[in-house]
Amino acid sequence: MYCIIITTCNEEDERKIIDSLLSSKVVACINSFDVKSTYIWKRKIEKEKEKMLVIKTKIEKYAEVEKKIKENHSYEVPEIICIEIKNGYDGYLKWIDSVIK
């Protein structure tokens, strides 16, 4: 089983999270996007420029990925969301298998 894990972070945390995940080989690929986030935090509406990381991995690696994100993340409550991949191009999924240890 495969999944996409989404997290948002500030620019300072982005490189630490990416490097930690890729060097440990618990993920195969990470896409990074600039996003504008608007959310409620401690009863106030907040607006921030953030980075969104879209992380491709195997579902059984979720706990390790979550741990590494939290170790390298400065937010009190980081967004970490896992979405199961039900279908995908077989060649791409086999590539994920070949990268993740």
C-alpha positions, 0 to 999 in steps of 0.5 A, a space after each residue: 500500500 502506498 500513500 501521500 503525506 501532506 505537511 506544511 511548514 515554514 521555509 526554515 523547516 522545509 530543507 531540514 524535513 526534506 533532507 531527513 526524510 530522503 536521507 533515511 530512505 523512508 520516502 521516495 519523492 517530495 514535492 514542495 510548493 509555496 502556499 498561502 495558508 489562512 487558519 484559526 489558531 488560538 481563536 485568531 485568524 492567522 495568515 502565513 506564507 508556508 511551504 506545502 510538502 507532498 510526500 510519496 511513500 508506503 503506508 507502513 512508513 507513515 509512523 517513521 515519516 511522522 516522527 521525522 517530520 515532528 523532529 524537524 518541525 518548529 510548529 506546536 501542532 504541525 499538519 501531517 495528513 496521510 492519504 492512501 493511494 488506491 490506484 497508480 501507475 505500476 511503474 511509478 509504484 515499483 519505483 517507490 518500492 525500489 527507493 524505500 528501504 
